[in-house]
Amino acid sequence: ILRIGREMNSEHARKPNFMRQLSQCIFTTSADDARALNDAREAGAIYDLNGRQLKYDRKFVRRVIREPSEIASKMLVLLKTNIAMDREARLQFEKSGLSCDNLTPAHDAYPLITKKVKKCVMMQCTHVLNGCVSDQQAMNVKTGESNYRNTGITLPTYQSLRGSSKVEVVHSVTDRAMYTFNNI
């Protein structure tokens, strides 16, 4: 995700949405965990949560990585959709009688999907299909249970051990253990 994001113009208005959709191509949330969280919100009449509170609630829902072929196909569909959106934005701009020459990268008619982005997505799809992005074991560890926002409903909490590589997972666990040990 970060490799593809680095190739995109950070000022483009559609980049945040593209990155969110790219993440959704790769990760799937546990339906059971999401259902339990929604039930807890309903029971506690909790409806208006801000972004920070929603981010905090992620610890109640496990995320897993899909099958490689499904990830790659969803990434390619996302790429094709955004290429079509770039084409449509350019056509709309040209129909308004304005020139598409010398557009700034932040302009709506400037393409989000450039040749560099296409090449990067294709390389990442190759990595995905080779099994470089996969959950070969349970990457979410149950860390305990918590009373959800003082509603009296207890939900299990999870923490992901996933890093950008298997080695980083080991390092992150070791680092946390050493940090705790050093504090003692």
C-alpha positions as CSV (number, residue, x, y, z in Angstrom):
1,I,0.0,0.0,0.0
2,L,2.8,2.4,0.9
3,R,4.8,1.6,-2.2
4,I,1.8,2.4,-4.4
5,G,1.0,5.5,-2.4
6,R,4.5,6.9,-2.8
7,E,4.1,6.9,-6.6
8,M,1.0,9.0,-6.4
9,N,0.8,12.7,-6.1
10,S,-0.1,13.5,-2.5
11,E,-2.1,16.6,-3.5
12,H,-4.5,14.7,-5.7
13,A,-8.1,14.9,-4.3
14,R,-8.8,11.2,-5.0
15,K,-5.7,9.8,-3.5
16,P,-7.1,9.3,0.1
17,N,-10.1,7.4,-1.3
18,F,-7.9,5.3,-3.6
19,M,-5.7,4.3,-0.7
20,R,-8.7,3.4,1.5
21,Q,-10.1,1.3,-1.3
22,L,-6.7,-0.4,-1.8
23,S,-6.6,-1.3,1.8
24,Q,-10.1,-2.8,1.5
25,C,-8.8,-4.9,-1.4
26,I,-6.2,-6.5,0.9
27,F,-7.8,-6.7,4.3
28,T,-11.1,-8.2,5.3
29,T,-12.7,-7.6,8.7
30,S,-14.1,-10.5,10.7
31,A,-17.9,-10.5,10.2
32,D,-18.5,-12.0,13.6
33,D,-16.4,-9.4,15.4
34,A,-18.0,-6.5,13.4
35,R,-21.5,-7.9,14.2
36,A,-20.6,-8.1,18.0
37,L,-19.3,-4.6,18.0
38,N,-22.4,-3.3,16.2
39,D,-24.7,-5.2,18.6
40,A,-22.8,-3.6,21.5
41,R,-23.2,-0.1,20.0
42,E,-26.9,-0.7,19.5
43,A,-27.4,-2.0,23.1
44,G,-25.6,1.0,24.5
45,A,-27.3,3.4,22.2
46,I,-23.9,4.6,20.9
47,Y,-24.4,6.2,17.5
48,D,-22.2,9.3,17.1
49,L,-18.6,8.3,17.3
50,N,-15.8,10.6,15.9
51,G,-12.8,9.4,13.9
52,R,-10.6,8.9,16.9
53,Q,-13.3,6.8,18.7
54,L,-13.8,4.7,15.6
55,K,-10.1,4.1,15.3
56,Y,-10.0,3.0,19.0
57,D,-12.8,0.5,18.3
58,R,-10.6,-1.3,15.8
59,K,-9.1,-3.3,18.6
60,F,-12.4,-5.2,18.9
61,V,-12.4,-6.4,15.2
62,R,-9.8,-8.7,13.7
63,R,-8.6,-8.0,10.1
64,V,-7.3,-10.8,7.9
65,I,-5.6,-10.8,4.5
66,R,-7.7,-12.3,1.6
67,E,-6.6,-14.9,-0.8
68,P,-3.8,-13.7,-3.2
69,S,-5.8,-14.2,-6.4
70,E,-8.7,-12.3,-4.9
71,I,-6.4,-9.4,-3.8
72,A,-4.8,-9.1,-7.2
73,S,-8.1,-9.1,-9.0
74,K,-9.6,-6.5,-6.7
75,M,-6.5,-4.3,-7.1
76,L,-6.7,-4.5,-10.9
77,V,-10.4,-3.6,-10.9
78,L,-9.6,-0.7,-8.6
79,L,-6.8,0.4,-11.0
80,K,-9.1,0.1,-14.1
81,T,-11.9,2.0,-12.3
82,N,-9.6,4.9,-11.5
83,I,-8.1,5.0,-15.0
84,A,-11.7,5.4,-16.3
85,M,-12.3,8.1,-13.7
86,D,-9.1,9.9,-14.9
87,R,-10.3,9.7,-18.5
88,E,-13.8,11.0,-17.6
89,A,-12.4,13.9,-15.6
90,R,-10.2,14.9,-18.5
91,L,-13.1,14.7,-21.0
92,Q,-15.3,16.8,-18.7
93,F,-12.6,19.4,-18.4
94,E,-12.0,19.5,-22.2
95,K,-15.8,19.7,-22.8
96,S,-15.9,22.8,-20.7
97,G,-13.6,24.4,-23.3
98,L,-10.4,24.6,-21.2
99,S,-7.0,23.3,-22.1
100,C,-5.5,20.3,-20.3
101,D,-2.0,21.5,-21.0
102,N,0.0,22.6,-17.9
103,L,-2.3,21.2,-15.3
104,T,-0.9,21.1,-11.8
105,P,-0.8,17.6,-10.1
106,A,-3.5,18.8,-7.6
107,H,-5.9,19.6,-10.4
108,D,-9.0,17.3,-10.8
109,A,-8.3,16.7,-14.5
110,Y,-4.7,15.6,-13.7
111,P,-4.5,11.8,-13.8
112,L,-4.2,10.0,-10.5
113,I,-3.1,6.8,-12.2
114,T,0.2,7.7,-14.0
115,K,2.5,5.2,-15.8
116,K,4.6,5.0,-12.6
117,V,1.5,4.1,-10.6
118,K,0.4,1.5,-13.1
119,K,3.9,-0.1,-13.1
120,C,4.0,-0.1,-9.3
121,V,0.5,-1.7,-9.0
122,M,1.5,-4.4,-11.6
123,M,4.7,-5.2,-9.6
124,Q,2.7,-5.4,-6.4
125,C,0.2,-7.7,-7.9
126,T,3.1,-10.0,-8.9
127,H,4.3,-9.9,-5.3
128,V,0.8,-10.7,-4.0
129,L,0.3,-13.6,-6.4
130,N,3.7,-15.0,-5.4
131,G,2.4,-15.2,-1.8
132,C,4.4,-12.3,-0.4
133,V,1.3,-10.8,1.1
134,S,-0.6,-13.5,3.1
135,D,-1.6,-14.6,6.5
136,Q,-0.1,-18.0,6.8
137,Q,-1.0,-18.2,10.5
138,A,-3.2,-16.3,12.9
139,M,-1.9,-12.8,13.0
140,N,-4.4,-11.5,15.5
141,V,-3.8,-12.2,19.2
142,K,-6.5,-12.0,21.7
143,T,-5.2,-9.6,24.4
144,G,-8.1,-9.8,26.8
145,E,-11.7,-8.5,27.2
146,S,-13.0,-5.1,27.7
147,N,-16.3,-3.5,28.9
148,Y,-17.3,-1.7,25.7
149,R,-17.7,2.0,26.5
150,N,-19.2,1.3,29.9
151,T,-22.2,-0.4,28.4
152,G,-21.8,-3.6,30.5
153,I,-21.1,-5.6,27.3
154,T,-17.8,-7.4,27.3
155,L,-16.0,-7.7,24.0
156,P,-12.7,-9.5,23.3
157,T,-9.8,-7.2,22.3
158,Y,-7.3,-8.2,19.6
159,Q,-3.9,-7.0,18.5
160,S,-2.3,-7.6,15.2
161,L,1.2,-9.0,15.0
162,R,1.4,-8.2,11.4
163,G,4.3,-6.0,10.2
164,S,5.5,-5.3,6.7
165,S,7.5,-8.6,6.9
166,K,7.6,-11.7,9.0
167,V,10.9,-10.5,10.5
168,E,9.4,-7.2,11.5
169,V,6.6,-9.2,13.3
170,V,9.2,-10.9,15.4
171,H,11.0,-7.7,16.1
172,S,7.9,-5.8,17.1
173,V,6.9,-8.6,19.6
174,T,10.5,-8.7,21.0
175,D,10.7,-4.9,21.2
176,R,7.4,-4.8,23.2
177,A,8.6,-7.5,25.5
178,M,12.0,-5.8,26.0
179,Y,10.3,-2.4,26.6
180,T,8.2,-3.9,29.4
181,F,11.1,-5.8,30.8
182,N,13.3,-2.6,30.9
183,N,10.5,-0.7,32.7
184,I,10.4,-3.3,35.4
